[in-house]
Amino acid sequence: MTRSMRRIRFSAVLTVLAATLLTACQTTGAPAPSAEQTHRPPPPETTPSSPLSDAPGRVVAQNKGWIVRAHPATKTGSAYCYATRTDDSSPLSFRATAKGAAMLVNADQHAQAGKDTESRLTAIFPDGETMALEASPLPDGGVVVPVELPKYEDLFEPFMRSRAVTLQRDGGGTEIGDVNLGGSSWALAALDECRILHTDK
């Protein structure tokens, strides 16, 4: 076999090899995703954090069966004051920030009013007076009644002078029951003082 024929055969072999490699590259794609990758569940939805501080509260006042705590501001939450029964026997508690206040019924102190859900909470006092409150029901069954600061004293005045109240949901619906208001006048006054002294301006 002459040298020129060897060169031709060698070139032909290289051509076939190159064509084979090119075909292999074109037909071989990325590996198919595994079943775990294709059926991976979506990440869990994150619960929006409360705009209130999560710092432990400091007792600033305690009397008549009530206790008021001041929770300082943190990097992620605003300062607030919280008034509740010392023995946690009452479903009723009160909260105040620099911008507003709230009455909570069977609710956590960080509970927030819902944007899309509204309810009516009726307060019935022993003297026969009734008060309709705009409230927001909570997923856990509690209720939060937001209060604007200019209306703070006007709204809470019946709660301050009465010794008890019966609360009903939706104007005669689910009855929350009779709530002892003993000492509430002192508690609400102490809460407002705490708000002035210990919350952000």
C-alpha positions in Angstrom: 0.0 0.0 0.0 1.4 3.3 -1.0 1.9 6.2 1.4 -0.7 8.3 -0.4 -3.3 5.6 0.0 -2.5 5.3 3.7 -3.1 9.0 4.1 -6.4 8.8 2.3 -7.6 5.9 4.5 -6.4 7.7 7.7 -8.3 10.8 6.7 -11.4 8.7 6.0 -11.2 7.2 9.5 -10.9 10.6 11.1 -13.9 11.9 9.1 -16.1 8.9 10.3 -14.9 9.3 13.9 -15.6 13.1 13.9 -19.1 12.5 12.4 -19.8 9.9 15.1 -18.7 12.2 17.9 -20.8 15.1 16.5 -23.9 12.9 16.3 -23.4 11.8 19.9 -23.1 15.3 21.1 -26.3 16.4 19.4 -28.4 13.5 20.7 -27.1 13.6 24.2 -28.9 16.3 26.2 -29.0 17.1 29.9 -30.0 14.3 32.2 -33.8 14.0 32.7 -34.9 15.5 36.1 -35.5 12.9 38.7 -39.0 12.3 40.1 -38.0 14.1 43.3 -37.1 17.2 41.3 -40.2 17.2 39.1 -42.6 16.6 42.1 -40.9 18.7 44.7 -43.5 20.5 46.8 -43.6 24.3 46.8 -41.8 26.0 49.7 -44.1 26.7 52.7 -45.7 30.1 52.8 -44.1 32.4 55.3 -46.4 33.9 57.9 -46.1 37.7 58.0 -44.5 38.8 61.2 -46.3 41.0 63.6 -45.2 44.7 63.5 -45.0 44.6 67.3 -41.9 43.9 69.3 -41.1 40.3 70.4 -39.0 41.5 73.3 -40.0 40.3 76.8 -42.1 42.8 78.6 -41.0 44.7 81.8 -43.6 45.1 84.5 -44.3 48.8 84.9 -47.5 48.7 87.0 -49.4 46.1 89.0 -52.6 46.7 91.1 -56.2 45.6 91.5 -55.6 42.2 89.9 -54.1 43.7 86.7 -50.6 43.9 85.4 -49.1 46.2 82.8 -46.0 45.4 80.9 -43.9 47.6 78.6 -42.3 45.8 75.6 -39.4 47.8 74.1 -38.9 48.3 70.4 -36.7 45.9 68.5 -35.2 46.2 65.0 -38.2 44.4 63.6 -41.0 45.5 65.9 -42.5 48.6 67.6 -42.8 49.1 71.3 -46.1 48.5 73.0 -47.8 48.2 76.4 -50.0 45.3 77.4 -52.5 45.0 80.3 -53.9 41.7 81.4 -55.2 40.0 84.5 -52.5 38.8 86.8 -54.0 35.3 87.0 -55.0 35.1 83.3 -58.5 34.4 84.3 -60.1 37.0 82.0 -60.5 36.6 78.2 -60.2 40.3 78.0 -56.9 42.2 77.6 -55.8 45.6 76.3 -52.8 46.8 74.2 -51.5 50.2 73.3 -48.8 51.5 70.9 -47.7 55.0 70.0 -50.2 55.0 67.1 -53.2 53.1 68.4 -54.8 50.7 70.9 -56.8 47.5 70.9 -59.1 45.4 73.0 -58.3 41.7 72.7 -60.8 38.9 73.5 -59.3 35.4 73.8 -56.5 36.6 71.6 -52.7 36.7 71.8 -51.1 40.0 72.6 -49.6 40.2 69.1 -52.9 39.6 67.4 -53.6 41.9 64.4 -56.8 43.1 62.9 -57.6 41.4 59.6 -57.9 43.6 56.5 -60.6 41.6 54.8 -62.6 40.2 57.7 -64.9 42.3 59.8 -67.3 41.3 62.6 -69.5 43.1 65.2 -68.9 42.6 68.8 -71.7 43.7 71.1 -70.9 44.7 74.7 -73.8 44.5 77.1 -73.3 46.2 80.5 -75.2 45.5 83.8 -77.1 48.9 83.6 -78.5 47.9 80.2 -76.2 50.0 78.1 -75.1 48.2 74.9 -72.2 49.1 72.7 -71.5 47.9 69.1 -67.8 47.5 68.4 -66.2 47.0 65.0 -64.0 43.9 65.4 -61.9 41.5 63.4 -62.3 37.8 64.1 -59.1 35.8 64.3 -58.4 32.3 63.0 -58.0 30.8 66.5 -61.5 32.1 67.6 -60.3 35.3 69.2 -61.4 38.9 68.4 -59.5 42.1 68.2 -61.1 45.5 68.4 -58.7 48.3 67.1 -59.1 51.7 68.7 -57.9 55.1 67.4 -56.1 57.0 70.1 -58.4 60.1 69.9 -61.3 57.8 70.7 -59.4 55.8 73.4 -61.1 57.2 76.5 -64.6 57.5 74.9 -64.6 53.9 73.7 -63.2 52.4 76.9 -65.1 54.6 79.3 -68.0 52.1 79.8 -65.4 49.3 80.4 -63.7 51.5 83.0 -66.8 52.3 85.1 -68.6 49.0 84.9 -67.8 45.9 87.0 -68.8 43.4 84.3 -69.7 43.1 80.7 -71.3 40.4 78.5 -69.8 40.1 75.0 -71.6 38.7 72.0 -70.3 38.1 68.5 -72.2 39.4 65.5 -74.9 41.2 67.4 -76.4 38.3 69.3 -74.5 35.4 67.8 -71.9 33.4 69.7 -71.8 34.6 73.3 -68.4 35.0 74.7 -69.9 35.4 78.1 -69.7 37.5 81.2 -66.4 39.2 81.9 -65.3 40.6 85.2 -64.2 44.2 84.8 -63.1 44.7 88.4 -60.0 47.0 88.4 -60.3 47.8 84.7 -60.4 51.5 85.4 -57.0 51.4 87.0 -55.7 49.1 84.3 -56.7 51.2 81.4 -55.4 54.4 83.0 -52.1 52.6 83.7 -52.0 51.3 80.2 -52.4 54.8 78.7 -49.6 56.1 81.0 -47.4 53.3 79.9 -48.1 54.2 76.3 -47.1 57.8 76.8 -43.9 56.9 78.7 -42.7 53.7 77.0 -43.7 53.6 73.3 -42.1 55.1 70.3 -43.3 58.6 69.3 
